[in-house]
Amino acid sequence: MEIPVIDFSKLEGEERSATMSLLHQACEKWGFFMIENHGIDTYLMDNVKQLVNQHYEANMKKRFYESELPMSLEKKGNISNTDWESTFFVWHRPTSNIYETQGLSKELCKAVDDYIDQLIELAENLSELMCENLGLEKSCIKEAFSGSKGPSVGTKVAIYPQCPRPDLVRGLREHTDAGGIILLLQDEQVPGLEFFKDGHWVSIPPSKNNRLFVNIGDQIEILSNGMYKSIRHRVMAEKDGNRLSIATFYNPAGEAIISPAPKLLYPCHLRFQDYLNLYSKTKFAEKGPRFESAKTLANGH
């Protein structure tokens, strides 16, 4: 099963229509996809990954293997309520706390800041493309996500350490993401990420050629009235090597009120005779405008 790959360089030329169609299908049928030629500085991406790996080796690895989880795995066997991961989380918008996060070097903080500045531009561009495909104003997602200070953006940095018994524990248990658009900078060598599609778990290969992995969160599914899907996924523990995951969440602000975009809703609370009257006048016309007129009737206008 081949995962959709969206080439952003094709959005500017003759292949724009086909690329937009591929993006729409990926959001509608898959809920996840890869993007390439996205404009993020590849040196910056590599530098962030290198500095995070160095931070893990120097500050997190020993603490993880000395924690209760590895010892519990040896004693108890199967563990179903804990994740085999070593993580930290930082906020970027509306207020950054990265320089206050204990143990992070200034070099790592600066690299992540520069990367996030570019990534937010990409996330907002992606949100506009989604809106275009949904027939919405291009700023619809950003405006829906914005509180008084704009959308909320944060990053979960995770290492899924080498595991002696990957048959007994998950790297990360099955879940959907609560937020909006998730952009993942992931390992180039170690696999483990899986998404559930058509009754089967699909393995997501390690990212090659500086591709970013994108998946849709619950709030996009709500805003799109179910047209775009938030899909269950998990991370499998691996016996050979550590897996790096740097997942940035472009989310609604905490005070944002998320509802389906009115344009994507079907008419509701409409008297059938009123619909028949409308139908008799528009039977041989397109259905979409008729439904829009029916919404107006249902609202009492």
C-alpha positions as CSV (number, residue, x, y, z in Angstrom):
1,M,0.0,0.0,0.0
2,E,1.7,3.2,-1.2
3,I,1.3,6.2,1.0
4,P,0.3,9.5,-0.9
5,V,3.2,11.8,-1.5
6,I,2.4,15.5,-2.2
7,D,5.1,17.4,-4.1
8,F,4.7,21.0,-3.2
9,S,6.9,22.1,-6.1
10,K,4.0,21.1,-8.4
11,L,1.6,23.6,-6.8
12,E,3.0,26.5,-8.9
13,G,2.8,25.0,-12.4
14,E,0.6,23.0,-14.8
15,E,0.3,20.1,-12.4
16,R,-1.4,22.2,-9.7
17,S,-4.8,20.8,-10.3
18,A,-3.7,17.2,-10.1
19,T,-1.6,17.9,-7.0
20,M,-4.5,19.6,-5.3
21,S,-6.7,16.6,-6.2
22,L,-4.1,14.2,-4.7
23,L,-4.0,16.3,-1.5
24,H,-7.8,16.2,-1.2
25,Q,-7.8,12.4,-1.7
26,A,-5.1,12.0,0.9
27,C,-7.0,14.0,3.5
28,E,-10.3,12.4,2.7
29,K,-9.4,8.7,2.2
30,W,-6.2,8.4,4.2
31,G,-5.8,11.1,6.9
32,F,-2.1,11.0,6.5
33,F,0.5,11.6,3.7
34,M,4.1,12.7,3.0
35,I,5.1,16.0,1.6
36,E,8.3,16.8,-0.3
37,N,9.9,19.9,-1.8
38,H,8.1,21.7,1.0
39,G,10.6,24.6,1.3
40,I,11.9,23.9,4.8
41,D,15.7,24.3,5.0
42,T,17.1,20.8,4.8
43,Y,20.3,21.7,6.7
44,L,18.1,23.0,9.5
45,M,16.1,19.7,9.6
46,D,19.3,17.6,9.8
47,N,20.7,19.9,12.4
48,V,17.6,19.7,14.6
49,K,17.6,15.9,14.4
50,Q,21.4,15.7,15.2
51,L,21.1,18.0,18.2
52,V,18.0,16.2,19.6
53,N,19.9,12.8,19.3
54,Q,22.9,14.4,21.1
55,H,20.6,15.7,23.9
56,Y,19.0,12.3,24.3
57,E,22.4,10.5,24.6
58,A,23.7,13.1,27.1
59,N,20.6,13.8,29.2
60,M,17.8,11.3,28.7
61,K,19.1,7.8,27.9
62,K,20.5,6.9,31.2
63,R,17.5,8.2,33.1
64,F,15.1,6.2,30.9
65,Y,16.9,2.9,31.3
66,E,17.1,3.5,35.1
67,S,13.4,4.3,35.3
68,E,10.7,2.0,36.6
69,L,9.5,1.0,33.1
70,P,12.4,-1.1,31.9
71,M,12.5,-2.8,35.3
72,S,8.8,-3.5,35.1
73,L,9.2,-5.0,31.7
74,E,11.7,-7.5,33.1
75,K,9.6,-8.4,36.1
76,K,6.0,-8.2,34.9
77,G,6.1,-9.1,31.3
78,N,3.4,-7.6,29.1
79,I,2.7,-3.9,29.9
80,S,-0.5,-2.4,28.4
81,N,-0.9,0.9,30.2
82,T,2.5,2.6,29.6
83,D,4.5,3.8,26.5
84,W,8.1,2.9,25.8
85,E,9.2,6.4,25.0
86,S,11.5,9.2,26.4
87,T,10.0,12.6,25.7
88,F,9.8,16.3,26.3
89,F,7.3,18.9,25.1
90,V,7.9,22.6,24.3
91,W,5.5,25.4,23.3
92,H,6.2,27.9,20.5
93,R,3.0,29.8,20.0
94,P,1.4,31.9,21.4
95,T,4.3,32.0,23.9
96,S,7.5,30.0,23.7
97,N,9.0,28.2,26.7
98,I,11.8,26.5,24.9
99,Y,14.6,28.6,26.6
100,E,13.1,27.8,30.0
101,T,13.0,24.1,29.4
102,Q,15.5,22.5,31.7
103,G,18.6,20.9,30.1
104,L,18.2,22.1,26.6
105,S,21.3,23.7,25.1
106,K,21.1,27.2,23.6
107,E,22.2,25.7,20.3
108,L,19.3,23.2,20.3
109,C,16.8,25.9,21.3
110,K,18.0,28.2,18.5
111,A,17.9,25.5,15.9
112,V,14.4,24.4,16.9
113,D,13.2,28.0,16.9
114,D,14.4,28.6,13.4
115,Y,12.9,25.3,12.2
116,I,9.5,26.1,13.8
117,D,9.4,29.6,12.2
118,Q,9.6,27.9,8.8
119,L,7.3,25.0,9.8
120,I,4.5,27.3,10.9
121,E,4.5,29.0,7.5
122,L,4.2,25.5,5.9
123,A,1.4,24.5,8.3
124,E,-0.6,27.7,7.4
125,N,0.0,27.1,3.7
126,L,-1.2,23.6,4.1
127,S,-4.3,24.8,6.0
128,E,-5.1,27.2,3.1
129,L,-4.8,24.4,0.6
130,M,-7.1,22.2,2.6
131,C,-9.6,25.1,2.8
132,E,-9.4,25.6,-1.0
133,N,-10.1,21.9,-1.5
134,L,-13.1,22.1,0.9
135,G,-14.5,25.1,-0.9
136,L,-13.9,27.4,2.1
137,E,-12.3,30.8,2.5
138,K,-8.6,30.1,2.6
139,S,-8.2,31.6,6.1
140,C,-11.0,29.5,7.6
141,I,-8.9,27.0,9.5
142,K,-6.5,29.6,10.8
143,E,-9.3,31.9,11.9
144,A,-11.2,29.0,13.6
145,F,-8.0,28.0,15.4
146,S,-7.1,31.5,16.5
147,G,-7.7,32.7,20.0
148,S,-6.9,36.2,21.0
149,K,-3.2,35.5,20.2
150,G,-3.5,33.1,17.2
151,P,-3.3,29.3,16.9
152,S,-1.4,27.2,19.4
153,V,1.8,25.5,18.3
154,G,3.8,23.0,20.3
155,T,6.3,20.1,19.7
156,K,6.6,16.7,21.2
157,V,10.1,15.4,20.9
158,A,10.3,11.7,21.5
159,I,12.9,9.0,21.3
160,Y,11.6,5.4,21.2
161,P,14.5,3.6,22.7
162,Q,15.9,0.3,21.7
163,C,13.6,-2.3,23.5
164,P,14.7,-5.8,24.5
165,R,11.1,-7.1,24.4
166,P,9.1,-5.2,21.8
167,D,6.5,-8.0,21.9
168,L,5.5,-6.9,25.4
169,V,5.1,-3.1,25.1
170,R,4.1,-0.4,22.7
171,G,6.3,2.5,21.9
172,L,3.1,4.6,21.9
173,R,-0.4,3.1,22.3
174,E,-3.2,3.5,19.7
175,H,-4.8,6.9,19.5
176,T,-5.9,9.8,17.3
177,D,-4.4,13.3,17.7
178,A,-6.6,15.8,19.5
179,G,-5.5,18.9,17.6
180,G,-5.3,20.1,14.1
181,I,-2.5,19.5,11.6
182,I,0.5,17.5,12.8
183,L,3.9,17.8,10.9
184,L,6.4,15.1,11.8
185,L,10.1,15.2,11.3
186,Q,11.1,11.6,11.8
187,D,13.9,9.0,11.8
188,E,15.6,8.2,8.5
189,Q,16.4,4.6,9.5
190,V,14.3,3.1,12.3
191,P,10.7,2.3,11.5
192,G,7.8,1.8,14.0
193,L,5.0,4.3,13.2
194,E,1.8,2.6,12.0
195,F,-1.6,4.0,10.9
196,F,-4.9,2.0,10.7
197,K,-6.5,2.0,7.2
198,D,-9.1,-0.2,5.7
199,G,-9.0,-2.7,8.6
200,H,-5.2,-3.1,8.6
201,W,-2.2,-1.4,10.2
202,V,-0.1,0.3,7.6
203,S,3.7,0.7,8.4
204,I,5.0,4.2,7.7
205,P,8.5,4.0,6.3
206,P,11.3,6.1,7.7
207,S,11.5,9.5,6.0
208,K,13.9,9.8,3.1
209,N,14.9,12.8,1.0
210,N,13.9,15.2,3.7
211,R,10.2,14.4,3.4
212,L,7.9,15.4,6.2
213,F,5.0,13.2,7.4
214,V,1.6,14.9,8.0
215,N,-1.5,13.6,9.7
216,I,-4.8,15.1,10.4
217,G,-6.1,15.7,14.0
218,D,-9.6,15.5,15.5
219,Q,-10.3,19.2,15.1
220,I,-9.8,19.2,11.3
221,E,-12.2,16.2,11.1
222,I,-14.8,18.3,13.1
223,L,-14.2,21.5,11.2
224,S,-14.5,19.6,7.8
225,N,-17.8,17.9,9.0
226,G,-16.1,14.5,8.7
227,M,-14.8,15.0,5.1
228,Y,-11.2,14.9,6.3
229,K,-10.3,12.0,8.7
230,S,-8.3,11.8,11.9
231,I,-6.9,8.3,11.9
232,R,-5.8,6.0,14.7
233,H,-2.1,5.3,14.9
234,R,0.6,3.9,17.1
235,V,4.3,3.4,17.5
236,M,5.8,-0.1,17.8
237,A,8.7,-0.6,20.0
238,E,11.8,-1.8,18.1
239,K,14.6,-4.1,19.1
240,D,17.2,-2.6,16.7
241,G,17.9,1.1,17.2
242,N,16.3,4.2,18.7
243,R,13.5,5.9,16.7
244,L,13.5,9.7,16.6
245,S,10.1,11.6,16.3
246,I,9.8,15.4,16.3
247,A,6.0,16.0,16.0
248,T,4.8,19.6,15.8
249,F,1.1,20.3,16.4
250,Y,-0.6,23.2,14.7
251,N,-3.6,23.4,17.0
252,P,-6.5,25.6,18.0
253,A,-5.9,28.0,20.9
254,G,-7.3,26.7,24.1
255,E,-10.3,29.1,24.0
256,A,-11.1,28.5,20.3
257,I,-14.6,27.2,19.7
258,I,-14.4,24.5,17.0
259,S,-17.5,23.6,15.0
260,P,-18.2,22.2,11.5
261,A,-17.8,25.0,8.9
262,P,-21.4,26.1,8.1
263,K,-20.8,25.7,4.4
264,L,-20.1,22.0,4.8
265,L,-23.2,21.2,6.8
266,Y,-26.3,19.6,5.3
267,P,-29.7,21.4,5.7
268,C,-31.4,20.3,8.9
269,H,-34.8,20.9,10.7
270,L,-36.3,21.5,7.3
271,R,-40.0,20.8,6.6
272,F,-40.2,18.3,3.7
273,Q,-42.9,20.2,1.9
274,D,-40.7,23.3,1.8
275,Y,-37.9,21.2,0.3
276,L,-40.3,19.8,-2.3
277,N,-41.4,23.3,-3.3
278,L,-37.7,24.2,-3.7
279,Y,-37.0,21.0,-5.6
280,S,-39.9,21.5,-8.1
281,K,-38.1,24.8,-9.2
282,T,-34.6,23.4,-9.3
283,K,-35.0,19.7,-10.1
284,F,-32.8,19.9,-13.2
285,A,-30.2,22.2,-11.7
286,E,-27.1,21.3,-9.6
287,K,-27.9,19.9,-6.2
288,G,-25.3,22.0,-4.2
289,P,-27.0,25.3,-4.7
290,R,-30.4,23.7,-3.9
291,F,-29.0,22.5,-0.5
292,E,-27.6,26.0,0.2
293,S,-31.1,27.4,-0.5
294,A,-32.6,24.7,1.8
295,K,-30.3,25.8,4.6
296,T,-31.7,29.3,4.3
297,L,-35.2,28.0,4.4
298,A,-34.3,25.9,7.5
299,N,-33.0,29.0,9.2
300,G,-36.4,30.7,8.7
301,H,-35.4,33.1,5.9
